[in-house]
Amino acid sequence: MREKRIVDITKDCAKILLEKKAQDVLILDLIDINSYLDYFVISTGNSFLHCRSLAKELLKFLKMKGIKERNKSKLNSGWIVLDFNEIVIHIFTQEMREYYQLEKLWADANYIEI
């Protein structure tokens, strides 16, 4: 599972988030700056319940694509992390996203258009 397929699946994840009303969805390309993962998908849900619902949608989609989760995710948090090796999806509440500011932490990453 490399490059074109991974990029397509990453974009599909972002599109699902947008369809389900996630806010400020973006994809960071980390290939040139990180040795163990390729892409971050970052988004904001409008509540804990919305974040959990977004995560469940993505888990269902990625399972259907045959992609296995690296670790079992905790879905009752203001910061849900879905780790699929090359793709790591972050679903935040607004408060948590503002606090952790992953986009600033990974400011040298390139953005991929959705």
All heavy atoms as an XYZ file, in Angstrom:
952
protein
N       0.859     -1.175      0.000
C       0.000      0.000      0.000
C       0.903      1.235      0.000
O       1.426      1.620      1.019
C      -0.871     -0.054      1.255
C      -1.809      1.076      1.392
S      -3.060      0.744      2.623
C      -2.275      1.303      4.091
N       1.127      1.810     -1.132
C       2.070      2.920     -1.211
C       1.566      3.986     -2.160
O       0.708      3.761     -2.998
C       3.431      2.388     -1.677
C       4.596      3.267     -1.355
C       4.813      3.352      0.115
N       5.781      4.376      0.387
C       5.852      5.006      1.518
N       5.042      4.742      2.471
N       6.756      5.925      1.703
N       2.083      5.077     -2.054
C       1.914      6.309     -2.803
C       0.518      6.579     -3.369
O      -0.312      7.051     -2.640
C       2.996      6.425     -3.880
C       3.296      7.848     -4.238
C       3.456      8.763     -3.027
O       4.182      8.426     -2.096
O       2.825      9.831     -3.014
N       0.235      6.305     -4.638
C      -1.036      6.738     -5.255
C      -2.236      6.206     -4.476
O      -3.168      6.947     -4.182
C      -1.091      6.283     -6.716
C      -2.444      6.504     -7.365
C      -2.431      7.646     -8.311
C      -3.721      7.801     -9.070
N      -4.794      8.456     -8.365
N      -2.232      4.942     -4.140
C      -3.359      4.360     -3.403
C      -3.507      5.034     -2.038
O      -4.612      5.361     -1.624
C      -3.182      2.854     -3.240
C      -4.341      2.222     -2.483
C      -4.297      0.699     -2.540
N      -5.459      0.168     -1.874
C      -5.429     -0.427     -0.674
N      -4.295     -0.581     -0.031
N      -6.539     -0.882     -0.125
N      -2.397      5.242     -1.356
C      -2.431      5.879     -0.040
C      -2.937      7.320     -0.154
O      -3.737      7.764      0.657
C      -1.027      5.849      0.612
C      -0.779      4.506      1.255
C      -0.866      6.921      1.656
C      -1.597      4.251      2.486
N      -2.450      8.046     -1.137
C      -2.907      9.429     -1.330
C      -4.406      9.444     -1.598
O      -5.143     10.248     -1.032
C      -2.133     10.120     -2.477
C      -2.763     11.466     -2.813
C      -0.673     10.296     -2.107
N      -4.876      8.542     -2.457
C      -6.310      8.483     -2.780
C      -7.149      8.162     -1.544
O      -8.189      8.779     -1.307
C      -6.576      7.441     -3.871
C      -6.048      7.872     -5.237
O      -5.754      9.074     -5.417
O      -5.929      6.998     -6.115
N      -6.704      7.211     -0.753
C      -7.440      6.841      0.462
C      -7.414      7.987      1.473
O      -8.418      8.273      2.120
C      -6.881      5.535      1.057
C      -7.253      4.366      0.138
C      -7.406      5.306      2.470
C      -6.583      3.056      0.477
N      -6.287      8.662      1.571
C      -6.183      9.801      2.476
C      -7.164     10.896      2.061
O      -7.886     11.456      2.899
C      -4.739     10.349      2.490
O      -3.847      9.298      2.876
C      -4.599     11.503      3.466
N      -7.212     11.190      0.776
C      -8.155     12.196      0.267
C      -9.605     11.751      0.492
O     -10.461     12.568      0.839
C      -7.917     12.462     -1.213
C      -6.669     13.267     -1.488
C      -6.511     13.507     -2.975
C      -5.293     14.339     -3.287
N      -5.157     14.593     -4.742
N      -9.867     10.461      0.311
C     -11.222      9.942      0.557
C     -11.612     10.137      2.023
O     -12.754     10.482      2.326
C     -11.323      8.466      0.182
C     -11.316      8.237     -1.324
O     -11.554      9.207     -2.088
O     -11.067      7.087     -1.736
N     -10.672      9.917      2.932
C     -10.947     10.132      4.356
C     -11.305     11.594      4.610
O     -12.258     11.890      5.334
C      -9.735      9.736      5.197
S      -9.439      7.962      5.285
N     -10.552     12.496      4.016
C     -10.832     13.922      4.189
C     -12.203     14.275      3.621
O     -12.956     15.047      4.228
C      -9.737     14.752      3.516
N     -12.540     13.695      2.482
C     -13.843     13.964      1.866
C     -14.988     13.447      2.735
O     -16.029     14.090      2.866
C     -13.913     13.346      0.472
C     -13.043     14.073     -0.536
C     -13.010     13.351     -1.868
C     -12.003     14.001     -2.807
N     -11.809     13.230     -4.038
N     -14.797     12.286      3.341
C     -15.813     11.745      4.255
C     -16.004     12.695      5.430
O     -17.132     12.991      5.830
C     -15.426     10.331      4.734
C     -15.583      9.333      3.578
C     -16.263      9.907      5.935
C     -14.962      7.976      3.843
N     -14.915     13.183      5.974
C     -15.009     14.135      7.082
C     -15.796     15.377      6.669
O     -16.652     15.856      7.406
C     -13.617     14.516      7.579
C     -12.871     13.422      8.336
C     -11.396     13.768      8.483
C     -13.508     13.188      9.706
N     -15.513     15.890      5.491
C     -16.229     17.069      4.999
C     -17.719     16.785      4.794
O     -18.565     17.597      5.149
C     -15.599     17.571      3.702
C     -14.238     18.239      3.845
C     -13.588     18.435      2.486
C     -14.363     19.572      4.587
N     -18.009     15.612      4.209
C     -19.410     15.231      3.982
C     -20.180     15.125      5.295
O     -21.377     15.395      5.350
C     -19.492     13.892      3.245
C     -19.082     13.961      1.799
C     -18.917     12.579      1.174
O     -19.215     11.554      1.826
O     -18.465     12.531      0.010
N     -19.479     14.726      6.350
C     -20.114     14.554      7.666
C     -19.994     15.811      8.521
O     -20.142     15.768      9.733
C     -19.506     13.349      8.397
C     -19.695     12.033      7.668
C     -21.161     11.682      7.579
C     -21.376     10.374      6.840
N     -22.791     10.060      6.721
N     -19.712     16.925      7.864
C     -19.730     18.254      8.497
C     -18.581     18.535      9.457
O     -18.696     19.382     10.346
C     -21.066     18.524      9.203
C     -22.287     18.290      8.348
C     -22.358     19.242      7.198
C     -23.680     19.089      6.445
N     -23.583     19.279      5.038
N     -17.448     17.857      9.278
C     -16.253     18.235     10.032
C     -15.785     19.596      9.505
O     -16.042     19.949      8.352
C     -15.151     17.193      9.862
N     -15.086     20.323     10.344
C     -14.626     21.658      9.977
C     -13.112     21.678      9.842
O     -12.402     20.883     10.450
C     -15.066     22.664     11.032
C     -16.563     22.721     11.204
C     -16.958     23.472     12.460
O     -16.120     23.962     13.202
N     -18.255     23.564     12.698
N     -12.646     22.618      9.023
C     -11.203     22.876      8.877
C     -10.409     21.600      8.609
O      -9.380     21.341      9.239
C     -10.656     23.582     10.120
C     -11.354     24.897     10.390
O     -11.612     25.636      9.418
O     -11.666     25.182     11.558
N     -10.877     20.813      7.656
C     -10.215     19.548      7.309
C      -8.994     19.853      6.440
O      -9.081     20.615      5.477
C     -11.178     18.605      6.562
C     -10.485     17.307      6.193
C     -12.428     18.339      7.405
N      -7.877     19.244      6.787
C      -6.682     19.405      5.964
C      -5.844     18.133      5.994
O      -5.977     17.307      6.895
C      -5.866     20.616      6.411
C      -5.358     20.691      7.846
C      -3.992     20.057      7.972
C      -5.279     22.135      8.266
N      -5.007     18.017      4.980
C      -4.076     16.882      4.881
C      -2.662     17.439      4.871
O      -2.338     18.318      4.070
C      -4.305     16.067      3.594
C      -5.730     15.519      3.535
C      -3.281     14.932      3.498
C      -6.080     14.873      2.192
N      -1.820     16.919      5.762
C      -0.410     17.276      5.788
C       0.403     16.134      5.210
O       0.234     14.979      5.596
C       0.059     17.543      7.218
C      -0.579     18.695      7.974
C       0.009     18.785      9.379
C      -0.400     20.000      7.236
N       1.283     16.455      4.285
C       2.198     15.490      3.669
C       3.489     15.513      4.475
O       4.227     16.494      4.455
C       2.444     15.896      2.218
C       3.395     14.972      1.495
O       4.112     14.185      2.155
O       3.446     15.041      0.262
N       3.755     14.420      5.178
C       4.915     14.347      6.067
C       6.027     13.455      5.525
O       7.004     13.185      6.228
C       4.473     13.830      7.439
C       3.372     14.636      8.127
C       2.871     13.907      9.358
C       3.845     16.020      8.471
N       5.906     13.018      4.296
C       6.852     12.046      3.736
C       8.296     12.524      3.842
O       9.185     11.759      4.220
C       6.492     11.712      2.274
C       5.197     10.902      2.236
C       7.622     10.959      1.583
C       4.663     10.647      0.849
N       8.547     13.791      3.532
C       9.923     14.294      3.512
C      10.443     14.710      4.881
O      11.624     15.008      5.024
C      10.032     15.482      2.550
C       9.794     15.063      1.111
O      10.103     13.904      0.763
O       9.295     15.899      0.327
N       9.566     14.740      5.900
C      10.025     15.220      7.211
C       9.847     14.203      8.337
O      10.193     14.484      9.470
C       9.329     16.539      7.585
C       7.817     16.388      7.612
C       9.744     17.660      6.663
C       7.092     17.606      8.123
N       9.302     13.029      8.016
C       9.064     12.019      9.041
C       9.339     10.644      8.456
O       8.890     10.335      7.366
C       7.617     12.127      9.531
C       7.362     11.272     10.731
O       7.434     10.058     10.658
N       7.059     11.902     11.848
N      10.024      9.804      9.207
C      10.433      8.506      8.669
C       9.424      7.383      8.889
O       9.551      6.325      8.299
C      11.771      8.098      9.290
O      11.628      7.950     10.691
N       8.407      7.577      9.724
C       7.532      6.452     10.043
C       6.068      6.660      9.697
O       5.251      5.788      9.936
C       7.677      6.052     11.518
C       7.384      7.149     12.498
C       6.110      7.337     12.994
C       8.392      7.995     12.923
C       5.834      8.354     13.890
C       8.132      9.009     13.826
C       6.852      9.174     14.298
O       6.594     10.181     15.183
N       5.697      7.786      9.151
C       4.337      7.946      8.650
C       4.361      8.918      7.488
O       5.319      9.648      7.296
C       3.365      8.418      9.747
C       3.681      9.715     10.470
C       3.013     10.888      9.800
C       3.194      9.606     11.901
N       3.302      8.899      6.702
C       3.277      9.702      5.491
C       2.327     10.889      5.552
O       2.655     11.965      5.084
C       2.895      8.834      4.282
C       3.939      7.772      3.982
O       5.062      7.866      4.500
O       3.628      6.838      3.222
N       1.124     10.666      6.111
C       0.108     11.718      6.053
C      -0.642     11.870      7.366
O      -0.948     10.887      8.027
C      -0.913     11.406      4.946
C      -0.273     11.241      3.601
C      -0.069      9.971      3.068
C       0.158     12.336      2.876
C       0.548      9.809      1.845
C       0.783     12.187      1.645
C       0.979     10.916      1.136
O       1.598     10.754     -0.071
N      -0.946     13.119      7.693
C      -1.882     13.457      8.756
C      -3.134     14.007      8.098
O      -3.041     14.827      7.188
C      -1.340     14.574      9.653
C      -0.500     14.161     10.817
C       0.051     15.134     11.639
C      -0.244     12.839     11.118
C       0.835     14.801     12.721
C       0.533     12.484     12.204
C       1.071     13.476     13.007
N      -4.273     13.572      8.582
C      -5.534     14.226      8.266
C      -5.985     14.854      9.575
O      -6.061     14.172     10.600
C      -6.598     13.228      7.750
C      -7.918     13.951      7.472
C      -6.109     12.506      6.500
N      -6.246     16.153      9.551
C      -6.639     16.871     10.760
C      -8.004     17.496     10.519
O      -8.246     18.091      9.470
C      -5.607     17.961     11.118
C      -4.215     17.346     11.283
C      -6.024     18.698     12.387
C      -3.104     18.352     11.486
N      -8.886     17.354     11.509
C     -10.224     17.941     11.375
C     -10.773     18.309     12.748
O     -10.240     17.907     13.778
C     -11.169     16.967     10.678
O     -11.435     15.863     11.510
N     -11.873     19.066     12.722
C     -12.531     19.503     13.940
C     -13.999     19.101     13.899
O     -14.682     19.358     12.900
C     -12.433     21.041     14.084
O     -11.054     21.415     14.040
C     -13.039     21.506     15.395
N     -14.444     18.476     14.971
C     -15.862     18.183     15.138
C     -16.482     19.227     16.046
O     -15.774     19.937     16.759
N     -17.815     19.320     16.036
C     -18.450     20.372     16.832
C     -18.834     19.931     18.255
O     -19.357     20.734     19.019
C     -19.651     20.976     16.097
C     -20.681     19.950     15.711
O     -20.862     18.953     16.394
N     -21.356     20.182     14.601
N     -18.564     18.667     18.599
C     -18.830     18.156     19.951
C     -18.122     16.812     20.111
O     -17.655     16.226     19.130
C     -20.334     17.979     20.169
O     -20.823     16.927     19.344
N     -18.081     16.304     21.338
C     -17.519     14.965     21.571
C     -18.277     13.924     20.753
O     -17.685     13.042     20.141
C     -17.584     14.577     23.054
C     -16.563     15.230     23.911
C     -16.939     16.196     24.834
C     -15.224     14.898     23.817
C     -15.995     16.807     25.645
C     -14.268     15.493     24.615
C     -14.669     16.459     25.532
N     -19.592     14.040     20.766
C     -20.437     13.091     20.039
C     -20.172     13.140     18.542
O     -20.061     12.103     17.884
C     -21.912     13.392     20.336
C     -22.909     12.292     20.062
C     -22.573     11.033     20.828
C     -24.306     12.773     20.427
N     -20.044     14.336     17.993
C     -19.755     14.488     16.573
C     -18.381     13.897     16.239
O     -18.228     13.196     15.230
C     -19.829     15.974     16.189
C     -19.686     16.231     14.729
N     -18.968     17.285     14.235
C     -20.178     15.582     13.639
C     -19.009     17.279     12.918
N     -19.742     16.250     12.532
N     -17.386     14.160     17.078
C     -16.037     13.606     16.857
C     -16.077     12.079     16.833
O     -15.474     11.446     15.959
C     -15.075     14.095     17.935
S     -14.672     15.849     17.838
N     -16.800     11.492     17.777
C     -16.910     10.027     17.834
C     -17.604      9.487     16.586
O     -17.198      8.479     16.013
C     -17.650      9.601     19.098
C     -17.681      8.079     19.250
C     -18.237      7.624     20.556
N     -19.479      8.309     20.866
C     -19.963      8.433     22.083
N     -19.325      7.945     23.108
N     -21.111      9.042     22.283
N     -18.649     10.167     16.142
C     -19.366      9.757     14.942
C     -18.459      9.832     13.707
O     -18.462      8.928     12.864
C     -20.594     10.654     14.757
O     -21.247     10.364     13.558
N     -17.665     10.891     13.605
C     -16.710     11.020     12.491
C     -15.708      9.866     12.511
O     -15.421      9.260     11.478
C     -15.971     12.359     12.588
C     -16.785     13.629     12.384
C     -15.972     14.855     12.783
C     -17.271     13.740     10.950
N     -15.193      9.559     13.693
C     -14.214      8.478     13.821
C     -14.815      7.136     13.410
O     -14.185      6.354     12.688
C     -13.692      8.415     15.258
N     -16.031      6.866     13.845
C     -16.680      5.596     13.497
C     -16.891      5.472     11.991
O     -16.723      4.389     11.426
C     -18.009      5.460     14.239
C     -17.835      5.148     15.704
C     -19.175      4.994     16.398
C     -19.000      4.628     17.856
N     -20.286      4.448     18.535
N     -17.249      6.571     11.341
C     -17.419      6.561      9.884
C     -16.107      6.194      9.200
O     -16.082      5.399      8.264
C     -17.825      7.951      9.421
C     -19.158      8.256      8.897
C     -20.067      7.187      8.409
O     -19.919      6.772      7.252
O     -20.980      6.801      9.134
N     -15.010      6.799      9.650
C     -13.709      6.524      9.043
C     -13.242      5.104      9.328
O     -12.667      4.446      8.455
C     -12.676      7.537      9.518
C     -12.893      8.949      8.985
C     -11.908      9.910      9.630
C     -12.776      9.002      7.472
N     -13.468      4.626     10.534
C     -13.094      3.247     10.854
C     -13.823      2.266      9.947
O     -13.222      1.304      9.444
C     -13.395      2.942     12.328
C     -12.479      3.610     13.348
C     -13.059      3.494     14.752
C     -11.074      3.022     13.274
N     -15.098      2.515      9.719
C     -15.886      1.651      8.840
C     -15.349      1.710      7.406
O     -15.166      0.677      6.761
C     -17.356      2.100      8.889
C     -18.319      1.220      8.141
C     -19.778      1.544      8.449
C     -20.124      2.959      8.046
N     -21.553      3.281      8.191
N     -15.062      2.908      6.911
C     -14.543      3.083      5.553
C     -13.194      2.389      5.370
O     -12.986      1.654      4.406
C     -14.412      4.582      5.229
C     -13.628      4.857      3.981
C     -14.193      4.619      2.728
C     -12.338      5.355      4.047
C     -13.467      4.867      1.575
C     -11.605      5.601      2.891
C     -12.174      5.356      1.653
N     -12.276      2.598      6.306
C     -10.937      2.028      6.169
C     -10.952      0.508      6.324
O     -10.189     -0.193      5.662
C      -9.981      2.698      7.147
C      -9.688      4.161      6.760
C      -9.128      4.930      7.931
C      -8.742      4.221      5.575
N     -11.832     -0.002      7.154
C     -11.982     -1.450      7.267
C     -12.465     -2.029      5.938
O     -11.967     -3.053      5.477
C     -12.957     -1.801      8.388
C     -13.109     -3.285      8.607
C     -14.025     -3.589      9.772
C     -14.107     -5.097      9.971
N     -14.956     -5.434     11.112
N     -13.422     -1.331      5.311
C     -13.941     -1.768      4.018
C     -12.832     -1.778      2.956
O     -12.804     -2.626      2.074
C     -15.065     -0.822      3.577
C     -15.729     -1.180      2.278
S     -16.948      0.062      1.794
C     -15.851      1.349      1.205
N     -11.861     -0.865      3.081
C     -10.726     -0.793      2.151
C      -9.633     -1.806      2.497
O      -8.632     -1.913      1.793
C     -10.125      0.618      2.153
C     -11.009      1.658      1.529
C     -11.033      1.477      0.038
C     -11.795      2.562     -0.649
N     -11.857      2.385     -2.081
N      -9.815     -2.532      3.596
C      -8.834     -3.541      3.986
C      -7.626     -2.987      4.704
O      -6.587     -3.636      4.782
N      -7.756     -1.807      5.257
C      -6.640     -1.178      5.958
C      -6.831     -1.381      7.456
O      -7.865     -1.049      8.014
C      -6.549      0.311      5.604
C      -6.334      0.449      4.096
C      -5.424      0.985      6.378
C      -6.380      1.861      3.599
N      -5.816     -1.925      8.080
C      -5.907     -2.258      9.500
C      -5.389     -1.119     10.364
O      -4.382     -0.488     10.061
C      -5.107     -3.518      9.791
C      -5.698     -4.749      9.143
C      -4.946     -5.976      9.580
C      -5.407     -7.193      9.002
N      -6.044     -7.927      8.421
N      -6.086     -0.919     11.467
C      -5.697      0.091     12.441
C      -4.503     -0.441     13.244
O      -4.487     -1.602     13.646
C      -6.892      0.370     13.349
C      -6.724      1.555     14.235
C      -7.995      1.866     15.013
O      -8.929      1.040     15.051
O      -8.031      2.942     15.611
N      -3.525      0.407     13.476
C      -2.333     -0.002     14.226
C      -2.673     -0.257     15.686
O      -2.261     -1.259     16.270
C      -1.254      1.068     14.141
C       0.034      0.641     14.824
C       1.077      1.705     14.843
N       1.334      2.234     13.512
C       2.397      2.943     13.196
N       3.306      3.207     14.099
N       2.560      3.403     11.982
N      -3.418      0.647     16.300
C      -3.818      0.532     17.704
C      -5.306      0.804     17.822
O      -5.855      1.577     17.055
C      -3.074      1.560     18.574
C      -1.584      1.365     18.537
O      -1.102      0.256     18.647
N      -0.850      2.442     18.361
N      -5.933      0.199     18.796
C      -7.352      0.450     19.053
C      -7.512      1.886     19.536
O      -6.858      2.316     20.477
C      -7.861     -0.538     20.101
C      -9.310     -0.412     20.398
C     -10.127     -1.162     19.387
C     -11.573     -1.189     19.847
N     -12.490     -0.895     18.803
N      -8.377      2.626     18.881
C      -8.582      4.040     19.201
C      -9.519      4.224     20.382
O     -10.445      3.446     20.575
C      -9.176      4.761     17.998
O      -8.339      4.641     16.898
N      -9.264      5.281     21.141
C     -10.187      5.690     22.196
C     -11.094      6.753     21.593
O     -10.622      7.798     21.139
C      -9.423      6.253     23.386
C      -8.598      5.207     24.087
C      -7.896      5.789     25.289
C      -7.063      4.700     25.949
N      -6.321      5.192     27.092
N     -12.385      6.482     21.576
C     -13.318      7.365     20.891
C     -14.018      8.346     21.822
O     -14.837      9.139     21.371
C     -14.353      6.541     20.117
C     -13.801      5.570     19.077
C     -14.935      4.872     18.348
C     -12.889      6.268     18.093
N     -13.711      8.327     23.088
C     -14.350      9.234     24.044
C     -13.369     10.298     24.500
O     -13.001     10.374     25.666
C     -14.887      8.454     25.250
C     -16.026      7.550     24.877
O     -16.832      7.909     24.024
N     -16.101      6.389     25.489
N     -12.964     11.119     23.563
C     -11.963     12.128     23.866
C     -12.185     13.343     22.976
O     -12.812     13.244     21.927
C     -10.569     11.533     23.610
O      -9.573     12.527     23.736
N     -11.625     14.460     23.378
C     -11.651     15.658     22.552
C     -10.580     15.644     21.488
O     -10.513     16.542     20.649
N      -9.722     14.614     21.536
C      -8.708     14.411     20.500
C      -8.670     12.915     20.201
O      -8.119     12.124     20.955
C      -7.349     14.906     20.963
C      -6.234     14.718     19.979
C      -6.298     14.277     18.690
C      -4.848     14.993     20.214
N      -5.057     14.250     18.112
C      -4.142     14.689     19.025
C      -4.136     15.458     21.304
C      -2.761     14.845     18.907
C      -2.766     15.617     21.188
C      -2.087     15.314     20.000
N      -9.288     12.542     19.118
C      -9.318     11.137     18.702
C      -8.244     10.936     17.640
O      -8.177     11.679     16.663
C     -10.705     10.759     18.132
C     -11.781     10.917     19.206
C     -10.685      9.329     17.583
C     -13.205     10.762     18.695
N      -7.409      9.924     17.849
C      -6.343      9.602     16.899
C      -6.619      8.220     16.324
O      -6.722      7.243     17.059
C      -4.953      9.616     17.577
C      -3.869      9.265     16.566
C      -4.677     10.974     18.222
N      -6.741      8.170     15.001
C      -6.896      6.901     14.282
C      -5.587      6.654     13.549
O      -5.223      7.409     12.641
C      -8.057      6.981     13.284
C      -9.408      7.419     13.848
C     -10.425      7.533     12.722
C      -9.892      6.461     14.909
N      -4.871      5.608     13.939
C      -3.535      5.343     13.407
C      -3.590      4.144     12.458
O      -3.838      3.016     12.881
C      -2.582      5.082     14.568
C      -1.142      4.918     14.129
O      -0.867      4.776     12.924
O      -0.266      4.929     15.022
N      -3.332      4.416     11.186
C      -3.332      3.380     10.154
C      -1.966      3.318      9.476
O      -1.873      3.278      8.263
C      -4.443      3.645      9.134
C      -5.808      3.508      9.714
C      -6.451      4.597     10.262
C      -6.436      2.274      9.756
C      -7.714      4.468     10.826
C      -7.697      2.136     10.319
C      -8.336      3.238     10.851
N      -0.927      3.362     10.276
C       0.456      3.331      9.823
C       0.809      4.568      9.005
O       1.181      5.564      9.577
C       0.795      2.028      9.093
C       0.706      0.833     10.006
O       1.299      0.837     11.076
N      -0.055     -0.171      9.625
N       0.677      4.531      7.685
C       1.057      5.676      6.856
C       0.111      6.856      7.015
O       0.479      7.997      6.781
C       1.114      5.298      5.369
C       2.209      4.329      5.020
C       1.710      2.892      4.970
O       0.664      2.585      5.589
O       2.358      2.077      4.319
N      -1.124      6.592      7.378
C      -2.136      7.630      7.549
C      -2.513      7.708      9.031
O      -2.891      6.706      9.626
C      -3.416      7.311      6.752
C      -3.112      7.083      5.278
C      -4.454      8.417      6.928
C      -4.284      6.478      4.514
N      -2.415      8.904      9.584
C      -2.857      9.128     10.956
C      -3.899     10.240     10.909
O      -3.643     11.323     10.382
C      -1.700      9.509     11.893
C      -2.211      9.776     13.303
C      -0.644      8.404     11.915
N      -5.076      9.938     11.432
C      -6.196     10.873     11.386
C      -6.422     11.432     12.785
O      -6.548     10.684     13.755
C      -7.465     10.170     10.869
C      -7.195      9.595      9.473
C      -8.659     11.126     10.873
C      -8.216      8.592      9.006
N      -6.485     12.763     12.866
C      -6.710     13.470     14.123
C      -8.060     14.162     14.037
O      -8.291     14.968     13.138
C      -5.626     14.522     14.364
C      -4.248     13.959     14.408
N      -3.678     13.509     15.572
C      -3.332     13.757     13.427
C      -2.456     13.067     15.309
N      -2.226     13.205     14.013
N      -8.939     13.849     14.978
C     -10.249     14.484     15.040
C     -10.330     15.187     16.391
O     -10.297     14.545     17.441
C     -11.389     13.459     14.882
C     -11.225     12.685     13.572
C     -12.741     14.158     14.942
C     -12.155     11.494     13.433
N     -10.423     16.506     16.347
C     -10.399     17.330     17.549
C     -11.745     18.006     17.789
O     -12.472     18.303     16.841
C      -9.403     18.487     17.374
C      -7.964     18.114     17.366
C      -7.274     17.970     16.167
C      -7.266     17.954     18.544
C      -5.922     17.666     16.149
C      -5.911     17.650     18.546
C      -5.242     17.502     17.345
N     -12.000     18.331     19.052
C     -12.980     19.370     19.342
C     -12.248     20.694     19.087
O     -11.005     20.735     19.034
C     -13.452     19.323     20.810
O     -12.319     19.476     21.662
C     -14.192     18.036     21.127
N     -12.987     21.770     18.935
C     -12.362     23.072     18.647
C     -11.370     23.467     19.735
O     -10.256     23.899     19.448
C     -13.444     24.153     18.502
C     -12.894     25.503     18.072
C     -12.327     25.478     16.674
O     -12.919     24.904     15.763
N     -11.170     26.076     16.479
N     -11.755     23.278     20.976
C     -10.899     23.643     22.107
C      -9.574     22.874     22.083
O      -8.501     23.455     22.268
C     -11.640     23.372     23.413
C     -10.860     23.715     24.658
C     -11.655     23.406     25.914
O     -12.707     24.041     26.116
O     -11.213     22.521     26.669
N      -9.639     21.581     21.837
C      -8.426     20.751     21.815
C      -7.539     21.093     20.618
O      -6.313     21.121     20.731
C      -8.790     19.268     21.803
C      -9.496     18.818     23.056
S      -8.445     18.906     24.505
C      -7.781     17.267     24.499
N      -8.159     21.366     19.481
C      -7.362     21.711     18.295
C      -6.614     23.021     18.522
O      -5.442     23.141     18.160
C      -8.250     21.811     17.064
C      -7.436     22.035     15.791
C      -8.213     21.686     14.580
N      -7.457     21.904     13.365
C      -7.900     21.621     12.169
N      -9.101     21.102     12.017
N      -7.165     21.840     11.114
N      -7.275     23.988     19.104
C      -6.618     25.263     19.394
C      -5.493     25.081     20.410
O      -4.449     25.728     20.314
C      -7.634     26.275     19.900
C      -8.576     26.766     18.828
C      -9.718     27.612     19.361
O      -9.743     27.907     20.586
O     -10.599     27.961     18.556
N      -5.688     24.198     21.362
C      -4.681     23.966     22.396
C      -3.423     23.287     21.830
O      -2.305     23.711     22.091
C      -5.272     23.137     23.538
C      -4.296     22.889     24.657
C      -4.059     23.875     25.608
C      -3.616     21.682     24.756
C      -3.152     23.664     26.640
C      -2.709     21.465     25.783
C      -2.482     22.456     26.710
O      -1.567     22.235     27.726
N      -3.604     22.219     21.055
C      -2.458     21.443     20.579
C      -1.833     21.978     19.301
O      -0.654     21.750     19.045
C      -2.847     19.969     20.405
C      -2.983     19.285     21.737
C      -4.231     19.015     22.274
C      -1.866     18.939     22.480
C      -4.363     18.406     23.511
C      -1.981     18.337     23.720
C      -3.237     18.073     24.224
O      -3.357     17.482     25.453
N      -2.583     22.647     18.456
C      -2.062     23.307     17.253
C      -1.090     22.447     16.436
O       0.047     22.835     16.184
C      -1.416     24.633     17.636
C      -2.363     25.595     18.297
C      -1.732     26.932     18.617
O      -0.699     27.290     18.070
N      -2.352     27.673     19.500
N      -1.555     21.279     16.038
C      -0.696     20.376     15.264
C      -0.181     21.010     13.979
O       0.937     20.726     13.555
C      -1.453     19.090     14.908
C      -1.610     18.047     15.984
C      -2.190     16.772     15.393
C      -0.317     17.747     16.693
N      -0.994     21.861     13.364
C      -0.548     22.503     12.127
C       0.718     23.329     12.354
O       1.599     23.359     11.499
C      -1.631     23.437     11.555
C      -2.911     22.755     11.169
C      -3.974     22.758     12.265
O      -3.626     22.557     13.450
O      -5.147     22.947     11.935
N       0.820     23.958     13.518
C       2.017     24.744     13.830
C       3.193     23.841     14.174
O       4.329     24.123     13.823
C       1.736     25.728     14.961
C       0.864     26.876     14.518
C       0.695     27.895     15.619
C      -0.206     29.017     15.124
N      -0.454     30.017     16.150
N       2.906     22.751     14.882
C       3.961     21.802     15.243
C       4.602     21.200     13.994
O       5.805     20.998     13.938
C       3.383     20.694     16.133
C       4.355     19.655     16.644
C       5.381     20.286     17.564
C       3.611     18.557     17.378
N       3.789     20.934     12.984
C       4.252     20.351     11.726
C       4.241     21.405     10.611
O       3.910     21.118      9.469
C       3.376     19.162     11.345
C       3.483     18.038     12.315
C       2.696     17.786     13.384
C       4.483     17.013     12.323
N       3.122     16.658     14.053
C       4.215     16.170     13.426
C       5.575     16.715     11.500
C       5.009     15.063     13.720
C       6.354     15.610     11.796
C       6.075     14.800     12.900
N       4.631     22.613     10.931
C       4.548     23.748      9.996
C       5.388     23.554      8.735
O       5.083     24.143      7.701
C       4.962     25.034     10.699
N       6.408     22.722      8.793
C       7.250     22.508      7.606
C       6.676     21.446      6.666
O       7.260     21.167      5.616
C       8.686     22.179      7.996
C       8.803     21.098      9.059
O       7.772     20.738      9.659
O       9.914     20.615      9.285
N       5.535     20.892      6.999
C       4.873     19.904      6.117
C       4.178     20.608      4.962
O       3.766     21.759      5.065
C       3.845     19.088      6.905
N       4.051     19.894      3.864
C       3.297     20.395      2.714
C       1.833     20.013      2.895
O       1.506     19.015      3.522
C       3.816     19.778      1.412
C       5.221     20.237      1.104
O       5.533     21.405      1.212
N       6.072     19.295      0.723
N       0.962     20.818      2.304
C      -0.465     20.543      2.335
C      -0.866     19.856      1.030
O      -0.322     20.178     -0.027
C      -1.278     21.825      2.499
C      -1.176     22.422      3.873
C      -0.082     23.206      4.243
C      -2.155     22.186      4.820
C       0.014     23.753      5.512
C      -2.063     22.736      6.092
C      -0.972     23.505      6.427
O      -0.880     24.036      7.693
N      -1.808     18.926      1.141
C      -2.358     18.261     -0.048
C      -3.762     18.766     -0.235
O      -4.563     18.786      0.708
C      -2.351     16.734      0.111
C      -0.923     16.221      0.162
C      -3.134     16.067     -1.024
C      -0.810     14.734      0.324
N      -4.064     19.168     -1.446
C      -5.422     19.656     -1.743
C      -6.404     18.501     -1.736
O      -6.133     17.437     -2.270
C      -5.429     20.344     -3.101
C      -6.650     21.171     -3.334
C      -6.493     22.064     -4.542
O      -5.392     22.538     -4.810
O      -7.516     22.273     -5.203
N      -7.549     18.744     -1.126
C      -8.583     17.718     -1.018
C      -9.438     17.732     -2.267
O      -9.868     18.751     -2.721
C      -9.459     17.937      0.238
C      -8.571     17.900      1.488
C     -10.568     16.907      0.321
C      -9.262     18.333      2.755
